[in-house]
Amino acid sequence: MKVLLSAYHCEPGRGSEFGIGWGWAQQAARFHEVWVVTCGEHRPAIERALSVQPLPNAHFIFLDWPRWGKIMRIGPLGGNIFYYAWQIAAYFVGRRLHRRESFDLVHHVTYACYWRPSFLALLPVPFIWGPVGGGESAPRTFWPSFSLRGKIFELARDLGRKMLECDPFVRHAARKATICLVTTEETAKRMRKLGCRRVSVLTQVGLPQEDIRRLATIPLCHSGPFRLISIGRLVHWKGFHLSVRAFSEFHRQFPASEYWIIGDGPERKALEGLALQLGVAESVRFWGWLARPEGFQKLAECDALVHPGLHESGGCVCSEAMAAGRPVICLDLGGPALQVTRETGIKVPALTADQAVADLAAALLHLATEPILRICMAHASRRRVEEHFGWDEKGRLLARIYEEVNKARSPGCPEHWNLDFDSV
């Protein structure tokens, strides 16, 4: 089967959207011949990776703008305009390739945002969209806990999303999609409203087998202070202001504890001030940005991951922590809530900020005082990652999806699909 893959972000050795795009490209090429249209800035990293481990079935098309065109990428608005223009250019590249190769299907993987259209849906072949997210929202009851910057961001995000849902090309992509893969049920509801006929929930999170093997070798913590870790950008919607407050309550009951925060961002000063105000500044350590291997090393020195994201489609750090045998404490929202089960961590209801802080503190105390529970969760976490979040497993699932999409082209094809992967 010949597949055209749209992956604006696609780069080996990186997390987030970059790693997701690269993971889907690798897996699609395991079973089919794939043409990957991606941003030109990823060319050096991709070519280095291919020189070490070639992908014979993958053909990369690096699409970029002249140097002057990159000025458009300055700021969030400029970045969105640049991406929109890039997608239009990708359509013309895809149309030219289709005339030569006659693709069997088109698959859009990144950006993984449902409100950003893929113009490749205009090609006269079956179109797969996703997994995409972005339908998640921070509960309104949490807004008073945000900084002014955070409140403005949430308001602008909600208004912008509603406006972009009116984009005729977004609506066309939704209606054209043979199947839309979404990361959460919140995004599924929005895709159905946009007119998508088949919607299935499938986490975008995937880990390379080498990362799973490396993380599986990390021993469990048995000595020293009970140490928690959070990893991510220091922005309001990551909810770290909630976890710092929860840690201060927990620390009063369990003084032999520490909280490490890896990452940087606009909320860092406010978080450092909050830790100082609450009297836990000496026990809360801000490490700033660390390279991926260093981050794994810090994770190995901690007992559990705290990830209180308020609207997150994925949350790769949760699956990485689980692969390392670290229980995850998260809010019962978005992508992390789909990854974490009661066997692998603790999901806290997200009703109000004060309630979430109290319940997070209780969860921390429960894990700190139950070492046997942590060990049980560690083993269950590693099993879950092996079974559901390895890229090899996702590749086999993707092959099944492509098969079903190809069957749907046949005249008289029944509406029933032989797929069962919702919420995995």
Long-range contacts (C-beta under 8 A, 24 or more apart in sequence): 1-31, 1-32, 1-33, 1-104, 1-105, 1-402, 1-406, 2-32, 2-33, 2-34, 2-35, 2-101, 2-102, 2-103, 2-104, 3-28, 3-32, 3-33, 3-34, 3-35, 3-103, 3-104, 3-105, 3-106, 3-107, 3-402, 4-34, 4-35, 4-37, 4-94, 4-97, 4-98, 4-101, 4-103, 4-105, 4-106, 4-107, 4-120, 4-123, 4-125, 5-34, 5-35, 5-36, 5-37, 5-106, 5-107, 5-108, 5-109, 6-37, 6-87, 6-90, 6-94, 6-106, 6-107, 6-108, 6-109, 6-110, 6-118, 6-120, 7-36, 7-37, 7-38, 7-109, 7-110, 8-38, 8-39, 8-83, 8-86, 8-87, 8-90, 8-110, 8-111, 9-38, 9-39, 9-42, 9-110, 9-111, 10-36, 10-38, 10-39, 10-42, 10-46, 10-110, 11-42, 11-45, 11-46, 12-45, 12-46, 12-48, 12-49, 13-45, 13-49, 13-292, 14-45, 14-292, 15-292, 15-316, 15-317, 16-314, 16-316, 17-110, 17-111, 17-112, 18-42, 19-206, 19-316, 20-109, 20-110, 20-112, 20-204, 20-205, 20-206, 20-314, 21-109, 21-110, 22-46, 22-49, 23-206, 23-208, 23-391, 23-394, 24-107, 24-109, 24-110, 24-394, 24-398, 25-55, 25-58, 25-109, 26-55, 26-58, 26-391, 26-395, 27-391, 27-392, 27-394, 27-395, 27-398, 28-58, 28-107, 28-395, 28-398, 28-402, 29-55, 29-56, 29-57, 29-58, 30-57, 30-395, 30-399, 31-395, 31-398, 31-399, 31-402, 32-57, 32-399, 32-402, 33-57, 33-59, 34-58, 34-59, 35-59, 35-61, 35-97, 35-101, 35-103, 36-60, 36-61, 37-61, 37-63, 37-90, 37-93, 37-94, 37-120, 38-62, 38-63, 39-63, 39-64, 39-86, 40-64, 61-93, 61-97, 63-89, 63-90, 63-93, 65-89, 80-116, 83-111, 83-116, 84-116, 84-117, 87-116, 87-117, 87-118, 87-119, 87-120, 88-119, 90-119, 90-120, 91-119, 91-120, 91-122, 91-123, 94-120, 94-123, 95-123, 98-123, 98-125, 104-406, 105-178, 105-402, 105-405, 105-406, 107-402, 108-132, 108-173, 112-183, 112-204, 112-313, 112-314, 114-170, 114-174, 114-180, 114-182, 114-187, 114-190, 114-191, 114-194, 115-160, 115-161, 115-164, 115-165, 115-167, 115-170, 116-164, 116-170, 117-167, 117-169, 117-170, 117-172, 117-173, 118-173, 119-169, 121-169, 121-172, 121-173, 121-176, 121-177, 122-172, 122-176, 126-178, 126-405, 126-406, 126-408, 126-409, 127-173, 127-176, 127-177, 127-178, 128-177, 128-178, 128-179, 128-180, 128-181, 128-401, 128-402, 128-405, 129-173, 129-174, 129-177, 129-179, 129-180, 129-181, 129-196, 130-180, 130-181, 130-182, 130-183, 130-202, 130-204, 131-181, 131-182, 131-183, 131-202, 131-203, 131-204, 132-180, 132-181, 132-182, 132-183, 132-187, 132-191, 132-204, 132-313, 133-182, 133-183, 133-184, 133-187, 133-204, 133-313, 133-314, 133-334, 133-335, 134-161, 134-187, 134-313, 135-182, 135-184, 135-186, 135-187, 135-188, 135-189, 135-190, 135-191, 136-184, 136-186, 136-187, 136-311, 136-312, 136-313, 136-333, 136-334, 136-335, 137-186, 137-311, 138-237, 138-310, 138-311, 139-310, 139-333, 139-350, 139-351, 141-351, 141-352, 141-353, 142-310, 142-350, 142-352, 142-353, 142-356, 144-353, 145-241, 145-242, 145-353, 146-236, 147-236, 147-267, 147-270, 149-236, 149-266, 150-235, 150-236, 150-237, 150-267, 153-235, 153-236, 153-237, 154-237, 165-190, 165-193, 165-194, 170-194, 171-195, 178-405, 178-408, 179-401, 179-404, 179-405, 179-417, 181-401, 183-313, 183-314, 183-334, 183-335, 183-338, 184-313, 184-334, 184-335, 184-338, 185-423, 186-334, 187-313, 198-417, 200-419, 200-421, 200-422, 201-338, 201-422, 201-423, 201-424, 202-397, 202-421, 202-422, 202-424, 203-314, 203-335, 203-338, 203-339, 203-388, 203-389, 203-424, 204-313, 204-314, 204-335, 205-314, 205-315, 205-316, 205-318, 205-319, 205-335, 205-339, 205-389, 206-389, 206-390, 206-391, 206-394, 207-316, 207-319, 207-320, 207-323, 207-385, 207-389, 207-390, 207-391, 208-390, 208-391, 209-390, 209-391, 209-392, 211-320, 211-323, 212-323, 212-385, 212-386, 212-389, 212-390, 214-296, 215-296, 215-320, 215-323, 215-324, 215-325, 216-323, 216-324, 216-325, 216-382, 218-296, 218-299, 218-300, 218-324, 218-325, 219-300, 220-325, 220-374, 220-375, 220-378, 221-301, 221-302, 221-303, 222-371, 225-256, 225-257, 225-258, 226-254, 226-256, 226-257, 226-258, 226-303, 226-367, 226-368, 227-257, 227-258, 227-259, 227-260, 227-301, 227-302, 227-303, 228-257, 228-258, 228-259, 228-260, 228-302, 228-303, 228-304, 228-305, 228-306, 228-364, 229-259, 229-260, 229-261, 229-262, 229-298, 229-299, 229-302, 229-304, 229-305, 229-306, 229-321, 229-326, 230-259, 230-260, 230-261, 230-262, 230-263, 230-305, 230-306, 230-307, 230-308, 231-261, 231-262, 231-263, 231-295, 231-299, 231-305, 231-307, 231-317, 232-262, 232-263, 232-307, 232-309, 232-317, 233-263, 233-264, 233-265, 234-261, 234-263, 234-264, 234-265, 234-266, 234-267, 234-268, 234-271, 235-265, 235-266, 235-267, 236-267, 237-309, 237-310, 237-311, 237-312, 238-267, 238-308, 238-309, 238-310, 238-312, 239-308, 239-309, 239-310, 239-331, 239-356, 240-267, 240-271, 240-308, 241-267, 241-270, 241-271, 241-274, 242-308, 242-353, 242-356, 242-357, 242-360, 243-306, 243-308, 243-360, 244-271, 244-274, 244-275, 244-278, 244-280, 244-284, 245-274, 245-278, 245-357, 246-306, 246-308, 246-356, 246-357, 246-358, 246-360, 246-361, 246-364, 247-280, 247-283, 247-284, 247-306, 247-361, 247-364, 248-275, 248-278, 248-279, 248-280, 249-357, 249-358, 249-361, 250-361, 250-364, 250-365, 250-368, 251-280, 251-283, 253-365, 254-364, 254-365, 254-368, 254-369, 257-283, 257-364, 257-368, 258-283, 258-284, 258-285, 259-283, 259-284, 259-285, 259-306, 260-284, 260-285, 260-287, 260-298, 260-301, 260-302, 261-285, 261-286, 261-287, 262-287, 262-288, 262-289, 262-290, 262-295, 262-298, 263-287, 263-288, 263-289, 264-288, 264-289, 296-320, 296-324, 299-324, 299-326, 300-324, 302-326, 303-327, 303-367, 303-368, 303-374, 304-328, 304-329, 304-345, 304-364, 304-367, 304-374, 305-329, 305-345, 306-330, 306-360, 306-364, 307-336, 308-348, 308-356, 308-360, 309-333, 309-334, 309-335, 309-336, 310-334, 310-350, 312-336, 315-339, 319-385, 319-389, 321-381, 322-381, 322-382, 322-384, 322-385, 322-389, 323-381, 323-382, 323-385, 323-389, 325-378, 325-379, 325-381, 325-382, 326-378, 326-381, 327-367, 327-374, 327-377, 327-378, 327-381, 328-381, 329-360, 329-363, 329-364, 329-367, 331-356, 338-423, 339-384, 339-389, 341-380, 341-384, 343-376, 343-377, 343-380, 343-384, 344-377, 344-380, 344-381, 344-384, 345-377, 345-381, 388-424, 397-421
